[in-house]
């Protein structure tokens, strides 16, 4: 694996939980574990088993090596994205449901409608 280890799972999972805007209770509910389990991961008191690491990677949309603390691309297939696409993806993932819906509406609107709105 290319990239050196520059962080810990604990630091990365804490960062993802904070960025997601979700509570540890909500994440625990999504994974069918207790809030205390999530808290143990965030504080480094405990680490999840490998199947849960895979699930966390998918849940937060990050690469497993990045989640484990390696200096690699944060997102899968990120190497093919432009800087603007990376920024949009990061902003989208950090947005609440309302902002995501608005962004999707704006980006998928008919081009003529987008022009009209930008001129208004």
C-alpha positions as CSV (number, residue, x, y, z in Angstrom):
1,X,0.0,0.0,0.0
2,X,1.3,3.4,-0.9
3,X,1.1,6.1,1.7
4,X,2.4,6.2,5.2
5,X,0.3,6.1,8.3
6,X,-0.3,9.7,9.5
7,X,-3.4,9.4,11.6
8,X,-5.3,6.8,13.6
9,X,-8.7,5.2,13.1
10,X,-9.9,7.0,16.2
11,X,-9.0,10.4,14.8
12,X,-10.5,9.6,11.4
13,X,-13.8,8.2,12.8
14,X,-14.1,11.2,15.1
15,X,-13.6,13.5,12.1
16,X,-16.3,11.7,10.1
17,X,-18.8,11.6,12.9
18,X,-18.3,15.4,13.4
19,X,-18.5,16.2,9.7
20,X,-21.6,14.0,9.2
21,X,-23.6,16.2,11.6
22,X,-25.2,13.0,12.9
23,X,-25.2,12.1,16.5
24,X,-23.4,9.1,17.8
25,X,-26.9,7.8,18.8
26,X,-28.1,8.1,15.2
27,X,-25.0,6.3,13.8
28,X,-25.3,3.6,16.5
29,X,-28.9,3.1,15.4
30,X,-27.8,2.8,11.8
31,X,-25.3,0.1,12.7
32,X,-27.4,-1.7,15.3
33,X,-24.9,-1.0,18.1
34,X,-25.0,1.0,21.2
35,X,-24.0,4.7,21.5
36,X,-21.3,3.5,23.9
37,X,-19.8,1.4,21.1
38,X,-19.6,4.4,18.8
39,X,-18.1,6.4,21.7
40,X,-15.5,3.8,22.3
41,X,-14.4,4.0,18.6
42,X,-14.2,7.8,18.7
43,X,-12.2,7.8,22.0
44,X,-10.0,4.9,21.0
45,X,-11.1,2.7,23.9
46,X,-12.1,0.0,21.4
47,X,-11.9,-0.6,17.6
48,X,-14.5,-2.3,15.4
49,X,-13.9,-5.6,13.7
50,X,-13.0,-5.7,10.0
51,X,-16.5,-6.2,8.7
52,X,-17.6,-3.1,10.6
53,X,-14.6,-1.1,9.2
54,X,-15.8,-2.0,5.7
55,X,-19.4,-0.9,6.6
56,X,-18.1,2.4,8.1
57,X,-16.1,3.0,4.9
58,X,-19.2,2.6,2.8
59,X,-21.4,4.5,5.2
60,X,-19.2,7.6,5.2
61,X,-18.1,7.1,1.6
62,X,-14.3,7.0,2.3
63,X,-11.6,4.6,1.4
64,X,-10.7,1.9,3.9
65,X,-7.0,2.9,3.9
66,X,-7.9,6.5,4.6
67,X,-10.2,5.5,7.4
68,X,-7.4,3.4,8.9
69,X,-5.1,6.5,9.0
70,X,-3.0,6.2,5.8
71,X,-2.0,9.1,3.7
72,X,-4.0,8.2,0.7
73,X,-7.0,9.6,-1.2
74,X,-9.9,10.1,1.1
75,X,-12.6,8.9,-1.3
76,X,-12.6,5.8,-3.5
77,X,-11.7,6.7,-7.1
78,X,-10.9,10.2,-6.0
79,X,-7.8,10.3,-8.2
80,X,-10.0,10.7,-11.3
81,X,-11.9,13.7,-9.8
82,X,-11.0,17.3,-10.5
83,X,-10.4,19.6,-7.5
84,X,-13.9,21.2,-8.0
85,X,-15.5,17.7,-8.0
86,X,-13.7,16.8,-4.8
87,X,-14.8,20.0,-3.2
88,X,-18.4,19.5,-4.3
89,X,-18.4,15.9,-3.1
90,X,-17.0,16.9,0.3
91,X,-19.6,19.8,0.7
92,X,-22.4,17.5,-0.4
93,X,-21.5,14.8,2.2
94,X,-21.3,17.4,4.9
95,X,-24.6,19.0,4.1
96,X,-27.9,18.3,5.8
97,X,-30.8,16.6,3.9
98,X,-32.4,19.8,3.0
99,X,-29.2,21.3,1.5
100,X,-28.5,18.0,-0.4
101,X,-32.0,18.0,-1.9
102,X,-31.6,21.7,-2.9
103,X,-28.2,21.0,-4.5
104,X,-29.6,18.0,-6.4
105,X,-32.5,20.1,-7.7
106,X,-30.2,22.9,-8.8
107,X,-27.7,20.5,-10.5
108,X,-30.3,18.4,-12.3
109,X,-32.6,21.2,-13.4
110,X,-33.0,21.7,-17.1
111,X,-30.2,24.0,-18.4
112,X,-32.6,26.7,-19.6
113,X,-34.2,26.8,-16.1
114,X,-30.7,27.2,-14.6
115,X,-30.0,30.1,-16.9
116,X,-33.3,31.8,-16.1
117,X,-32.7,31.5,-12.4
118,X,-29.1,32.8,-12.6
119,X,-30.3,35.8,-14.6
120,X,-33.2,36.6,-12.2
